[in-house]
Amino acid sequence: MKSLKFLLVTSLTLFLLSSTAKANDFDWTRDFNIQAQATPSEFRARFAGHFNLSDIQVIALLSIFDSLADTFIMLRFGEMQRMLNSLSREQGLAAIKK
């Protein structure tokens, strides 16, 4: 009975810790949005420069997504997809083998 109780407590603890660790992966988005709200025009300009977008394009993207952090994540996914699409089949296979 004691071992069953110990196993249950251990399992519950691991479950709670793993979900907390997973939630911390995107903690940076809160700080990102706070910085964006503090100086919106300056932040939009830096954002536009990083992704080679116009200010109007950034404003349009912000109307689609809930926050600047969400917009940033989606644009980074787009960059990664373009990079992956530019890889040859041989390069892709070599990367998988490493």
C-alpha positions as CSV (number, residue, x, y, z in Angstrom):
1,M,0.0,0.0,0.0
2,K,2.8,2.4,0.9
3,S,4.6,1.7,-2.5
4,L,1.3,2.4,-4.4
5,K,0.9,5.7,-2.5
6,F,4.5,6.6,-3.1
7,L,4.1,5.9,-6.9
8,L,0.9,8.0,-7.1
9,V,2.5,11.0,-5.3
10,T,5.7,10.7,-7.5
11,S,3.6,10.5,-10.7
12,L,1.5,13.5,-9.7
13,T,4.6,15.5,-8.8
14,L,6.2,14.7,-12.2
15,F,3.1,15.6,-14.0
16,L,2.8,19.0,-12.3
17,L,6.4,19.8,-12.8
18,S,6.4,18.9,-16.5
19,S,3.3,21.0,-17.2
20,T,4.9,24.0,-15.4
21,A,8.1,23.5,-17.4
22,K,6.2,23.4,-20.6
23,A,4.3,26.6,-19.8
24,N,7.6,28.4,-19.1
25,D,8.8,27.8,-22.7
26,F,6.7,30.7,-23.9
27,D,7.2,33.0,-20.9
28,W,9.3,35.3,-23.1
29,T,6.1,36.3,-25.1
30,R,4.8,38.3,-22.1
31,D,8.0,40.4,-21.8
32,F,8.0,40.7,-25.6
33,N,4.5,42.2,-25.6
34,I,5.2,44.5,-22.6
35,Q,8.2,45.9,-24.5
36,A,6.1,46.3,-27.6
37,Q,3.4,48.2,-25.7
38,A,5.9,50.5,-24.0
39,T,7.2,52.0,-27.2
40,P,4.9,50.8,-30.0
41,S,6.2,52.8,-32.9
42,E,9.8,52.2,-32.1
43,F,9.2,48.5,-31.6
44,R,7.2,48.2,-34.8
45,A,10.0,49.9,-36.7
46,R,12.6,47.4,-35.3
47,F,10.2,44.5,-36.0
48,A,9.6,45.7,-39.6
49,G,13.4,46.1,-40.2
50,H,14.1,42.7,-38.9
51,F,11.6,41.0,-41.2
52,N,12.0,43.5,-44.1
53,L,8.4,44.7,-43.8
54,S,6.7,48.1,-44.1
55,D,5.0,49.7,-41.1
56,I,1.7,49.1,-42.8
57,Q,2.4,45.4,-43.2
58,V,3.2,45.1,-39.5
59,I,0.0,46.9,-38.6
60,A,-1.9,44.6,-40.9
61,L,-0.3,41.5,-39.3
62,L,-1.2,42.9,-35.9
63,S,-4.8,43.1,-36.9
64,I,-4.7,39.3,-37.8
65,F,-2.8,38.1,-34.7
66,D,-3.6,38.8,-31.1
67,S,-0.2,40.1,-30.1
68,L,3.2,41.1,-31.5
69,A,4.7,38.0,-30.0
70,D,2.2,35.8,-31.9
71,T,3.1,37.7,-35.1
72,F,6.8,37.2,-34.4
73,I,6.4,33.5,-33.9
74,M,4.4,33.1,-37.2
75,L,7.0,35.1,-39.2
76,R,9.8,33.0,-37.7
77,F,7.9,29.9,-38.8
78,G,7.7,31.4,-42.3
79,E,11.5,32.1,-42.3
80,M,12.2,28.5,-41.2
81,Q,9.9,27.1,-43.8
82,R,11.6,29.1,-46.6
83,M,15.0,27.9,-45.3
84,L,13.8,24.3,-45.3
85,N,12.3,24.7,-48.8
86,S,15.7,25.9,-50.0
87,L,17.5,22.7,-48.9
88,S,18.2,20.1,-51.4
89,R,17.0,16.5,-50.8
90,E,20.6,15.5,-50.1
91,Q,21.1,18.3,-47.6
92,G,18.0,17.2,-45.8
93,L,19.0,13.6,-45.6
94,A,22.5,14.6,-44.4
95,A,20.9,16.7,-41.6
96,I,18.7,13.8,-40.5
97,K,21.7,11.4,-40.4
98,K,23.7,13.7,-38.0
